[in-house]
Amino acid sequence: MKRKLLKALYSLITVVAMLVCVTNIASADIVGPAEASGGALILILALVCLALAGIAIAIIVTIKKKNAK
Amino acid sequence: MSKKVGLFIYSLGHLLVDGACCLVMLVSVSTGKSELVNVSLAIVIYNTIAFAIQPFFGFLSDKIGRTNLIASAGCILVGGSAALLHLPFAAAVTAGLGNAMYHIGGGAYSLNMNRKKAAYPGIFVAPGAIGLFLGAYLANHVEIKPFLIILPMILLAIGVLPIPHITCEAVNNTGKQNKAFPGLPLLLLLLVILLRSVIGSVGDFPWKNTNTAALILTLTIALGKACGGILSDWLGRRKTTVIALLLSTPLLAFCEAGVLTSLAGVFLFNLTMAVTVTEVADRLQGYSGFAFGLTTLALILGTYFIYMGWKDFFAQPWITLALILLSAVMMFFSIPVDGYIKISKEKSHEKKIA
């Protein structure tokens, strides 16, 4: 039961994340992203990547601890 | 369905998905609001989503299984992105998400086929380069209608559904482990991938001025990726990768002007790909999808050095030489001498009893 709930939750989060991403960017398209500075946007995206890398490291640490047991 | 047929479908699909994404991106940025949209930004966004999000889709696939469903959903998204050709940024996000999901489906499947072999992930990844070349070629030479992308993606989404999900086997690394720093080999492997991304992005081949030359270079890259896994299964992972990197060093640093020398360098350099993916997966036992995604996250982090304007610095021959040598050293220390994993019979037995 718990496993099924987890699956449903993950699926829901994925779908919602996709919708948010797609609609946000689609709106941005209408507004005109050209106003944003390219360099600044690339820097922001680089920081997002670094943040994702940080989350990935946290997951690695958890997996390592789990596998060590 | 046999595992090898499944791998063939995923590999062929990889070519189609990468080709479709490349096509969507190039066509959308050229037909979209080109006066408003910065073309490179849309491509940067696409690359970031396609590569940086993969570890999390991978983690999801490790938890829920069903790699076939994830890959199939990825195909649908890539197909859907073709309907957004007039909105480059929306197309970038949709294609990026679809690409990430397909890669995780196929990548986790290829890694789980046989955890002792690096050949399968190499075979899965190799056709991607050909797909990118074909996508770019078609975007420049053929008038693309959305259905030309949507139809193959729907067929592929249906095609991957019958491929059964292979669960991650419990494996036990028989190589010597660094007990003081257990995460160090993994970190070194990810750094090797990051450096490979940087070096791969700065390669400038003056002879690559025709479509035929570009095709030959692409085929060499694909061949290197595919052969890397096969050779390392045969000769040993550490031996294959370290020797290949050392041999490629002078060729890529100082002989890029020569056709044969640079092709040889590119081939040798790409031999390491399958081994790094497999070794990362070996160190995250039971999380093949996440491991596959980590390698792409490392790739995009490396690419950001180029996006941030460091290309000229890394393109200097002596810098290239130093980085490839550093990669060889890191590979040497991160891969154990015996460099293979055994399926832990004891663990499997314990699980069966439980």
Interface residues (C-beta under 8 A of the other chain):
Chain A: L6 K7 Y10 S11 T14 M18 C21 V22 I25 A26 A28 D29 G32 P33 A34 G38 L41 I42 L43 L45 A46 V48 C49 L50 L52 A53 I55 A56 I59 I60 V61 I63 K64 N67 A68
Chain B: K33 L36 V37 N38 S40 L41 V44 I45 T48 I49 A52 I53 P55 F56 F57 F59 L60 K63 I64 L77 L84 L87 P88 F89 A90 A92 V93 T94 L97 P182 G183 L186 L284 Q285 G286 Y287 F290 G293 L294 L297 I300 L301 Y304 Y307 M308
